[in-house]
Amino acid sequence: MNNADKHVLLTGGTSGIGHELAKLFAKDGYQLTIVARTESDLIRVADELKALGAAGVTPIAQDLMTPEGPFKLCQEVTRPVDILVNDAGQGAWGEFLDIDIQRELGIIRLNIDAYVILTKHFLNEMVTRGSGKVLNVASIAGKVPGPLQAVYHATKAFILSWSEAVKFEIRDVKGVTITDLMPGATDTDFFHKAGMEQAVVVQEDKLAPAADVAKDGYEALMKGEDRVISGFMNKVNITMSNVMPDSVAAAQTYKDNKPADETKS
Ligand SMILES: NC(=O)c1ccc[n+]([C@@H]2O[C@H](COP(=O)([O-])OP(=O)(O)OC[C@H]3O[C@@H](n4cnc5c(N)ncnc54)[C@H](OP(=O)(O)O)[C@@H]3O)[C@@H](O)[C@H]2O)c1
């Protein structure tokens, strides 16, 4: 089967890391279904991906923060999915006690429920066929508690734990792989959506280019690797945090997440 016959379902394909991943699939001539909420972005990006070489592009507008959104998407995608990319995700910046509960429940639905629902549906089909790949866009945030992004970090910790367990369960299924991409802070619209523009990590411009992160994820996915941490310093930091007490890791993370103009450390 050549790439033109392979179908990629990619959530969050219109911006940031997901957009860069979509461009890589397009250049390699895959069929793509891209999912996001903003119809005008979907139409614009679909045209861009076709121009880059995608064999076909189907845009689907769906809000995956709603309880029914991921289930509707499963029903709408009737063509077999050869590669599932769970990318769409959001965070919210601020003290846990101050952030609106409905906003946080929406983030949990998008960052956890949507990944679980789509993977259960499409991975079952892959295992039955004996072929397929899943890329979960997780984060190094999943390895450390994140003051001022407490729920966001915890959603990514869920993804890493859940994904690793599912990988073990399907270890004997030849031809089906699950890969977790762990970016560090990346230059995308994420921080704007999270209301996080004043945080140290953004103000000091410690952000990796989204294209570099996507390339790391794409290559790991194609090789069927279990997990990839994008960026040398992120690998170093995660190695260090693995041997730190969680309370120390939380304090370290706070230094990046806190407002740049705040004096307390
Ligand atoms: N940026 C970072 O520093 C960073 C670091 C580590 C991991 N990540 C992870 O990378 C993934 C992509 O984030 P990004 O940084 O590329 O962010 P981004 O630039 O904001 O892109 C997010 C994409 O997801 C879509 N999306 C957002 N909310 C959605 C919803 N409710 N339903 C359906 N689609 C939705 C967006 O389109 P619409 O807004 O039109 O829906 C957009 O296409 C996320 O899982 C994030 O947690 C990001």
The ligand as a Gaussian input file, in Angstrom:
#p B3LYP/6-31G(d) Opt

LIG

0 1
 N        2.870000      24.418000      22.865000
 C        3.508000      23.771000      23.839000
 O        4.354000      24.324000      24.561000
 C        3.221000      22.309000      24.050000
 C        4.158000      21.569000      24.807000
 C        3.922000      20.218000      25.025000
 C        2.793000      19.618000      24.515000
 N        1.897000      20.349000      23.794000
 C        0.701000      19.670000      23.292000
 O        0.661000      19.761000      21.884000
 C       -0.680000      19.623000      21.446000
 C       -0.968000      20.701000      20.415000
 O       -0.857000      21.974000      21.024000
 P       -0.238000      23.230000      20.296000
 O        0.777000      23.772000      21.197000
 O        0.119000      22.909000      18.905000
 O       -1.494000      24.218000      20.385000
 P       -2.261000      25.127000      19.318000
 O       -1.315000      25.837000      18.422000
 O       -3.205000      25.926000      20.154000
 O       -3.083000      24.075000      18.427000
 C       -4.149000      23.348000      18.982000
 C       -4.938000      22.666000      17.882000
 O       -6.005000      21.923000      18.496000
 C       -7.266000      22.422000      18.054000
 N       -8.200000      22.420000      19.174000
 C       -8.098000      23.146000      20.315000
 N       -9.177000      22.954000      21.081000
 C       -9.964000      22.059000      20.417000
 C      -11.228000      21.485000      20.693000
 N      -11.912000      21.789000      21.805000
 N      -11.754000      20.606000      19.807000
 C      -11.086000      20.310000      18.660000
 N       -9.892000      20.843000      18.346000
 C       -9.337000      21.716000      19.216000
 C       -6.970000      23.844000      17.547000
 O       -7.918000      24.317000      16.613000
 P       -9.215000      25.174000      17.098000
 O       -8.747000      26.144000      18.117000
 O       -9.766000      25.781000      15.857000
 O      -10.159000      24.152000      17.669000
 C       -5.602000      23.639000      16.918000
 O       -5.727000      23.037000      15.642000
 C       -1.553000      19.705000      22.700000
 O       -1.952000      18.407000      23.074000
 C       -0.616000      20.289000      23.738000
 O       -0.962000      19.930000      25.043000
 C        2.100000      21.681000      23.545000

